[in-house]
């Protein structure tokens, strides 16, 4: 059999099995230049069994992006290795592209070990394996916040509508800020007929102590075009953080809330140029003629991006641009 193998590949085989760890390490690094699939079983075996942790970590990194079953299984098994090896394996698993590889990770997603579970869920996220919803739903109750965060992400990427009731509770009640923030974003998966189910929770999230969650909630309400949230979004235009006001302004424009014209007009004089720009865009989206005078006054804004947004909104309203620079 060996005479059928490319001599360069055979030489790498031999070096991967060399008793000298330095030789094996160079061989692992050389794999990046050769990238011959025939070497994958040997690399996977090295990842599983080599006595040197740093070399196992190098093997884990070298195996990134390979969807062969033996590689996926070896990387998954390495999630319980030393910190260096497990971190390298977790990163390599995120580079999988074949959903069939994800199916091999389902059992690991349900692992009692928090790092293994979180890493498997993170790898499953973009693979969109429908069966991943089962371990992800269970993981919403996990004691470790990192696992819950990854579970929320999986359900969001899958657009798993059945998870909405659970996610609405998570966005309000979870103890971890990043879990609540992820849930606020994931609620954007709601279909039009499900918006009423989630908008109350998102409006409550607009009062969250963490401004990043308030920002995410406002953004999601805008994506959902949740018209019933208009009152809460107008109130968010008084938030202490301009980033929250910006997302609220965008949402108010998307739902075309005419009653928001006064608060959006006030935002046109805020110190943050990004907020002024967003307010100008929102006023154009709403399309109410009462905004024309304040937009014309804003045509002399010192920020060229704001002036452009003002000009475009005035055009949409069929009004002259007023003063420009």
PyMOL commands that set and color helices and strands:
alter all, ss='L'
color gray80, all
select helices_A, chain A and resi 2-4+7-16+21-34+37-49+53-62+69-80+83-93+99-103+106-109+114-125+132-139+145-158+161-173+177-189+192-205+211-224+227-236+242-254+258-267+273-286+289-300+304-316
alter helices_A, ss='H'
color red, helices_A
deselect
rebuild
show_as cartoon
